[in-house]
Amino acid sequence: MLTIVIVVIQVIVSLLLIAMVLLHSGKGGGLSEMFGGGLGQAAAGSTVAERNLDRATVACAICFMFTSTILAIRLQ
């Protein structure tokens, strides 16, 4: 039962992680351009939304690593 719960959490976190990575700005605008930030705002540095997206992405990545480790130990 616990393994099923962890697998469900793993799938949800992995989908969130994929979505968050796709929202990051690359060479184009990404999140900042999607919400109306132009080139001037991108050149000035990272916005609050981008910093919060970075934090949320790191939190999802940590959850993903944690659930992966738990599943690897549990399924041995």
CNS distance restraints for C-alpha pairs under 8 A (distance, minus, plus):
assign (resid   1 and name CA) (resid   5 and name CA) 6.55 0.50 0.50
assign (resid   2 and name CA) (resid   6 and name CA) 6.26 0.50 0.50
assign (resid   3 and name CA) (resid   7 and name CA) 6.11 0.50 0.50
assign (resid   3 and name CA) (resid  71 and name CA) 7.22 0.50 0.50
assign (resid   3 and name CA) (resid  74 and name CA) 7.63 0.50 0.50
assign (resid   4 and name CA) (resid   8 and name CA) 6.21 0.50 0.50
assign (resid   5 and name CA) (resid   9 and name CA) 6.26 0.50 0.50
assign (resid   6 and name CA) (resid  10 and name CA) 6.01 0.50 0.50
assign (resid   6 and name CA) (resid  67 and name CA) 6.52 0.50 0.50
assign (resid   6 and name CA) (resid  71 and name CA) 7.30 0.50 0.50
assign (resid   7 and name CA) (resid  11 and name CA) 6.21 0.50 0.50
assign (resid   7 and name CA) (resid  67 and name CA) 7.89 0.50 0.50
assign (resid   7 and name CA) (resid  71 and name CA) 7.71 0.50 0.50
assign (resid   8 and name CA) (resid  12 and name CA) 6.31 0.50 0.50
assign (resid   9 and name CA) (resid  13 and name CA) 6.03 0.50 0.50
assign (resid   9 and name CA) (resid  67 and name CA) 7.63 0.50 0.50
assign (resid  10 and name CA) (resid  14 and name CA) 6.00 0.50 0.50
assign (resid  10 and name CA) (resid  64 and name CA) 6.29 0.50 0.50
assign (resid  10 and name CA) (resid  67 and name CA) 6.01 0.50 0.50
assign (resid  10 and name CA) (resid  68 and name CA) 7.30 0.50 0.50
assign (resid  11 and name CA) (resid  15 and name CA) 6.25 0.50 0.50
assign (resid  12 and name CA) (resid  16 and name CA) 6.26 0.50 0.50
assign (resid  13 and name CA) (resid  17 and name CA) 6.00 0.50 0.50
assign (resid  13 and name CA) (resid  60 and name CA) 6.20 0.50 0.50
assign (resid  13 and name CA) (resid  63 and name CA) 7.08 0.50 0.50
assign (resid  13 and name CA) (resid  64 and name CA) 6.14 0.50 0.50
assign (resid  14 and name CA) (resid  18 and name CA) 6.21 0.50 0.50
assign (resid  14 and name CA) (resid  60 and name CA) 7.85 0.50 0.50
assign (resid  14 and name CA) (resid  64 and name CA) 6.57 0.50 0.50
assign (resid  15 and name CA) (resid  19 and name CA) 6.28 0.50 0.50
assign (resid  16 and name CA) (resid  20 and name CA) 6.11 0.50 0.50
assign (resid  16 and name CA) (resid  60 and name CA) 7.24 0.50 0.50
assign (resid  17 and name CA) (resid  21 and name CA) 6.14 0.50 0.50
assign (resid  17 and name CA) (resid  57 and name CA) 6.33 0.50 0.50
assign (resid  17 and name CA) (resid  60 and name CA) 5.86 0.50 0.50
assign (resid  17 and name CA) (resid  61 and name CA) 6.72 0.50 0.50
assign (resid  18 and name CA) (resid  22 and name CA) 6.26 0.50 0.50
assign (resid  19 and name CA) (resid  23 and name CA) 6.33 0.50 0.50
assign (resid  20 and name CA) (resid  24 and name CA) 6.66 0.50 0.50
assign (resid  20 and name CA) (resid  53 and name CA) 7.12 0.50 0.50
assign (resid  20 and name CA) (resid  56 and name CA) 7.88 0.50 0.50
assign (resid  20 and name CA) (resid  57 and name CA) 5.99 0.50 0.50
assign (resid  21 and name CA) (resid  57 and name CA) 7.09 0.50 0.50
assign (resid  23 and name CA) (resid  30 and name CA) 5.83 0.50 0.50
assign (resid  23 and name CA) (resid  31 and name CA) 5.52 0.50 0.50
assign (resid  24 and name CA) (resid  30 and name CA) 5.43 0.50 0.50
assign (resid  24 and name CA) (resid  31 and name CA) 5.94 0.50 0.50
assign (resid  24 and name CA) (resid  50 and name CA) 7.45 0.50 0.50
assign (resid  24 and name CA) (resid  53 and name CA) 7.60 0.50 0.50
assign (resid  25 and name CA) (resid  29 and name CA) 5.25 0.50 0.50
assign (resid  25 and name CA) (resid  30 and name CA) 3.69 0.50 0.50
assign (resid  25 and name CA) (resid  31 and name CA) 5.89 0.50 0.50
assign (resid  25 and name CA) (resid  32 and name CA) 7.20 0.50 0.50
assign (resid  26 and name CA) (resid  30 and name CA) 6.40 0.50 0.50
assign (resid  29 and name CA) (resid  33 and name CA) 4.45 0.50 0.50
assign (resid  29 and name CA) (resid  34 and name CA) 7.14 0.50 0.50
assign (resid  29 and name CA) (resid  38 and name CA) 7.91 0.50 0.50
assign (resid  29 and name CA) (resid  42 and name CA) 7.64 0.50 0.50
assign (resid  30 and name CA) (resid  34 and name CA) 6.19 0.50 0.50
assign (resid  31 and name CA) (resid  35 and name CA) 6.44 0.50 0.50
assign (resid  31 and name CA) (resid  49 and name CA) 7.93 0.50 0.50
assign (resid  31 and name CA) (resid  50 and name CA) 7.07 0.50 0.50
assign (resid  32 and name CA) (resid  36 and name CA) 6.57 0.50 0.50
assign (resid  32 and name CA) (resid  37 and name CA) 5.03 0.50 0.50
assign (resid  32 and name CA) (resid  38 and name CA) 7.50 0.50 0.50
assign (resid  32 and name CA) (resid  42 and name CA) 7.20 0.50 0.50
assign (resid  32 and name CA) (resid  47 and name CA) 7.53 0.50 0.50
assign (resid  32 and name CA) (resid  49 and name CA) 7.69 0.50 0.50
assign (resid  32 and name CA) (resid  50 and name CA) 7.19 0.50 0.50
assign (resid  33 and name CA) (resid  37 and name CA) 4.82 0.50 0.50
assign (resid  33 and name CA) (resid  38 and name CA) 6.02 0.50 0.50
assign (resid  37 and name CA) (resid  41 and name CA) 5.79 0.50 0.50
assign (resid  37 and name CA) (resid  42 and name CA) 7.02 0.50 0.50
assign (resid  38 and name CA) (resid  42 and name CA) 6.45 0.50 0.50
assign (resid  39 and name CA) (resid  43 and name CA) 6.08 0.50 0.50
assign (resid  40 and name CA) (resid  44 and name CA) 6.30 0.50 0.50
assign (resid  41 and name CA) (resid  45 and name CA) 6.94 0.50 0.50
assign (resid  41 and name CA) (resid  47 and name CA) 7.85 0.50 0.50
assign (resid  42 and name CA) (resid  46 and name CA) 6.67 0.50 0.50
assign (resid  42 and name CA) (resid  47 and name CA) 7.87 0.50 0.50
assign (resid  46 and name CA) (resid  50 and name CA) 5.99 0.50 0.50
assign (resid  46 and name CA) (resid  51 and name CA) 6.63 0.50 0.50
assign (resid  47 and name CA) (resid  51 and name CA) 6.32 0.50 0.50
assign (resid  48 and name CA) (resid  52 and name CA) 6.13 0.50 0.50
assign (resid  49 and name CA) (resid  53 and name CA) 6.05 0.50 0.50
assign (resid  50 and name CA) (resid  54 and name CA) 6.11 0.50 0.50
assign (resid  51 and name CA) (resid  55 and name CA) 6.32 0.50 0.50
assign (resid  52 and name CA) (resid  56 and name CA) 6.16 0.50 0.50
assign (resid  53 and name CA) (resid  57 and name CA) 6.01 0.50 0.50
assign (resid  54 and name CA) (resid  58 and name CA) 6.21 0.50 0.50
assign (resid  55 and name CA) (resid  59 and name CA) 6.19 0.50 0.50
assign (resid  56 and name CA) (resid  60 and name CA) 6.16 0.50 0.50
assign (resid  57 and name CA) (resid  61 and name CA) 6.10 0.50 0.50
assign (resid  58 and name CA) (resid  62 and name CA) 6.17 0.50 0.50
assign (resid  59 and name CA) (resid  63 and name CA) 6.26 0.50 0.50
assign (resid  60 and name CA) (resid  64 and name CA) 6.03 0.50 0.50
assign (resid  61 and name CA) (resid  65 and name CA) 6.17 0.50 0.50
assign (resid  62 and name CA) (resid  66 and name CA) 6.07 0.50 0.50
assign (resid  63 and name CA) (resid  67 and name CA) 6.10 0.50 0.50
assign (resid  64 and name CA) (resid  68 and name CA) 6.02 0.50 0.50
assign (resid  65 and name CA) (resid  69 and name CA) 6.07 0.50 0.50
assign (resid  66 and name CA) (resid  70 and name CA) 6.21 0.50 0.50
assign (resid  67 and name CA) (resid  71 and name CA) 6.08 0.50 0.50
assign (resid  68 and name CA) (resid  72 and name CA) 6.08 0.50 0.50
assign (resid  69 and name CA) (resid  73 and name CA) 6.20 0.50 0.50
assign (resid  70 and name CA) (resid  74 and name CA) 5.95 0.50 0.50
assign (resid  71 and name CA) (resid  75 and name CA) 5.83 0.50 0.50
assign (resid  72 and name CA) (resid  76 and name CA) 6.43 0.50 0.50
